[in-house]
Amino acid sequence: MTTPDVTAFAFTRRAWVDAPPATVYDLVSDVSTIERWSPSASAVAYDPGDGPRVGARFGGRNRRGDKEWTTRSLVVAAEPGAVFAFVVDDIVSWRWTFQADGDGTVVTQAWSLLRHDPVLGEDLAGLRDHMADSVETTLVALARWIAAEKHARVEAARS
């Protein structure tokens, strides 16, 4: 069996959110909050003493369909308000970038396979498509959550 060329198994998605880049970076780089928005990640937490900095490690649980597994990630970029990136189990790369746009931020989330691993199965195109759908769901949920929080603060200030 030949090893597949993984360069084709990548994507990028974007969404505008109603918050400045520094605020969105703080939300995303606090990895424990991802389960608020992601349909597939849960119980994510930095190792004791770690936080959003290059070299930090964190673990979590992922699910796809009826399968669930644990992951270990390494932060490879952490520039407040600009970029947050990590590698999961030396197999997958995630990169979030934050670009000011008017009163908000264009959040870009990129995913790519770094290498093939048997744990991924043989349907890499299906995995990529599933992850792209998951990212779209995550970005929409993040934008909605930020809007709802902003609305709640405005309403509280009026009271």
Stockholm file with secondary structure:
# STOCKHOLM 1.0

chainA/1-159         MTTPDVTAFAFTRRAWVDAPPATVYDLVSDVSTIERWSPSASAVAYDPGDGPRVGARFGGRNRRGDKEWTTRSLVVAAEPGAVFAFVVDDIVSWRWTFQADGDGTVVTQAWSLLRHDPVLGEDLAGLRDHMADSVETTLVALARWIAAEKHARVEAARS
#=GR chainA/1-159 SS CCCCCGGGSEEEEEEEESSCHHHHHHHHHSGGGGGGTCSSEEEEEECTTCCSSTTCEEEEEEEETTEEEEEEEEEEEEETTTEEEEEETTTEEEEEEEEEETTEEEEEEEEEESSCCGGGCSCHHHHHHHHHHHHHHHHHHHHHHHHHHHHHHHHHHHC
#=GC SS_cons         CCCCCGGGSEEEEEEEESSCHHHHHHHHHSGGGGGGTCSSEEEEEECTTCCSSTTCEEEEEEEETTEEEEEEEEEEEEETTTEEEEEETTTEEEEEEEEEETTEEEEEEEEEESSCCGGGCSCHHHHHHHHHHHHHHHHHHHHHHHHHHHHHHHHHHHC
//
